[in-house]
Amino acid sequence: MIPVRGYDGHSVAVLGLGRSGLATARALAAGGALPVCWDDNAAAQDAAKAEGFLVADLHKDKNWAGISCLITSPGIPHLYPAPHPVIIKAWEMGAVVDNDIGLFFRSYGTPEWDDFEVLPRVVCVTGSNGKSTTTALIHHILEEAGRDVQMGGNIGRGVLDLEPASNGQITVLELSSYQTELARSLGPDIAVFMNLSPDHLDRHGGLGGYFAAKSRLFTAGGPDRSIIGVDEMEGQYLAAQLRETQGSGEPVIRISSGRKLQGDGWSVFARKGFLAEWRKGRQMASIDLRNIRGLPGAHNHQNACAAYAVCRSIGLAPRLIEEHLASYPGLPHRCQIIAEKNGVLFVNDSKATNADAAEKALSAFKNIHWIVGGEPKTGGIAGLAPLFDRVKRAYLIGAAADEFAAQLGETDYVIVTDLDMAVTEAAASAQKGDVVLLAPACASFDQFTSFEARGDAFVAAVNAL
């Protein structure tokens, strides 16, 4: 746990008592603050009370006496589409509003750092797609290389639940737009911007607000090294804004998947399955990514470029990075290879909860038996039509089945009742060289509690074959 600094002896309100909220309350208490906790959910209130925390209804004026700061959980809206009433109350009471990310950067550096031979560093990864895989991949490479490294944020442990810094330690954080938008303190040593595609637009008031939330990690955070995906114009703009006009510090590394990057700056790009590092007009290294099973497809090659750039910035040699890229097992539910049976590959991409994410999975494989469906999102799968020639047969599940059947055109399909039956029928139809792919392009809530539960059910069905 990282004790929160700067609030010793002060009352601090905590809104939202999920994983990050309770971790925040504990870290505040460890730093000498008095957390005043609230959640609109009674079960969450009971969980906080069971740990001995003071729970008080922050909708009521009387419970704000002595409180000068409110820490809110990332999932609670603070501006769009409408701020939570407790956040409005904090504004009325003149209280500062922050989140656990702001507290982390406020508290991570301590006087003990003066005794370290090598200062700790923080790597932060943001973007629309690939954040989790890139964060886990960086952690994997550094850990395999023998570095002292820990991982958290939007993946794994909450930031305040991590260990206090030690000599030379590297902390790798995945940060969402919800987390970067509100944090009052940001200070990464290395920051990564993967890409940008429309998401959470209601929460950010449109695409411009979404990009602004992401870019705060760089404009407010001031990292020493910025690694920027430039496959969209927002990334190109951000890289140009951060690039120095003089000096040789090379503060920006541009990354791309699918095209060679021009210019004399530092760049890492993947093209036709090969990763290349260029610097000052010369190629410095090349890695063949095509047979790395944990990183299938162009989207994972972009993730590899980002992780490679981070590890090069930290000082790892290209061949050492290549060795540990090859051993990366992949994240659960993200193009995760489950098994191979009679020459048929079974892949779990339950995290593909929209058409954009499913597009990445369909692009990564051929001869696909596609398990698709669930609780539909706006637009369905019509936009994936250019990839339907990769699909040998679609197995439609859940509430979206009839809608998706009408969008598949000439693609062969069958409507099945549930995921278990889809796996059974797909496995029976698949031949050597085929891929049975779960990439639902839908939310899971018609049949499952989460995309993780859906992916676990797929894994269980495959293992039962």
Steps between C-alpha positions, in 0.01 A plus 500: 500500500611856426402728791348826377708803587381851576173426686630396843237593758247614238161357406482393136178391329506184286223445244461148358605198705593244238851361451674836453280682751575267790870496409491881508336503844764261634785706354356822642471342844856366474618856434324634808183637336143428613303362203130589493354241261185483293350279230141503381504119520413365844715187459804717427424708810491182709835386358660830604345484846633145540851642457434761767460802271266787580209494253295819468245611241689762298177623342434679832662834586554411866749223409737743323623669815882516489528332158713686245555223242288237323661195338268344242519163328573506124164356393300784658430785253619841613395712201328316212237377441419644846713527814414282796305698765776446758755657265269800456477513879882503525514796262238685704695433819825622344669160519773388259401202279772247415539126438735221604737568209551855622564368852749246366716759326469728802619225734734270304819704540625509860809632685633141502570537128809706591662174615428307179789433262257487206182706507171312446312567178134499403379389155140588409304358206181654361300489176178347371615145416788282608570666836469185708705280269772762464518556877518127569756452221729772638473343845575153358810612309644693794427222748657237275803729458547497877377853573311589816158582355137521611178559306166657581246773430222394267647147497572286803548696823375850569778758496490567874500127570844466338822475700692816594790570267831321547844561356482497120147359491282554191123538542289443188148645507210463259293819515158559349361836390283496813817490709713753312223758457451586866840429662636825647855365496660308213872427473597198289862453399394320182151537352342301215211608276386196304220622271164671499161376384152619608414370847344636819381803303205566732739512796735750333255714306622380159818384329686825573440464872604135486830591329556785745459258793758264350747773407508641856742220586748679272406868515451506878726205582814621319666157450870479417418263215174487303420199281223596260295288260465703181256289299225757569519876458462559874821308563677689220389828656611396849841380379556830318402700810741307723795493261788731592628744239854494637720266696568128473286366783262323259200543729260336251503150351235457231347155455282354224354175379482450124724770359859617500554828683699774330742757641818497706332471840471189716229265377385140545256350251367163391449415135422162341561328834841655571577756770767756409674764709633806318705780651671794332427359157648153572337168579613388843317167537243266344282231661283238327161507679317258274544185708447651845182320604423737786489801262290409195387765253591856404341647813728290719796603286422860595497390864840338446636823349387699804645251748825483303532880502445514877757231568754664269443826688577317823821364349429139398682363195293409191588129513401475865165663421452262206563198722235606752247608237510142377414360844201728563194278564230760425230643723182309583205583273710701252581287195601236753595168343327237714585175329580326175310180423543297182659800333215736600590808705258623769528873580325693778447869421203559730635851566391587142182663626448722193548477125830694503655250739358201309653644182847460652436134578353422157800668336740281696374163370359322194266200456298617798207334671372817663299491823331841513210665682372609837349830602530708180652845472416777255596414142525124546753320280412648159828694499695173515377385157845542334627225732216253449704316237719377787198336665410144400196500725349721770335362813254759631422514871300720734264792448680622186458176304214605270640850442844366412355231273353778285839673479713201396409510131614183325704376796395157623350512848299306754303632798575302815347527844809555711878515512550133589305389194690747282833352611376146445368571149803707399740230616306236308507704177858630518777333302877500535629854455175664613451731797206496743483862614286654773485870407145599597492868386243539778465561869452186707215601727221311323648169617808573716596737781815621320720438199731310735219261598418451131865428419529257791193315372661475157822362650301244703307391190823458300666305778194274519530395134 
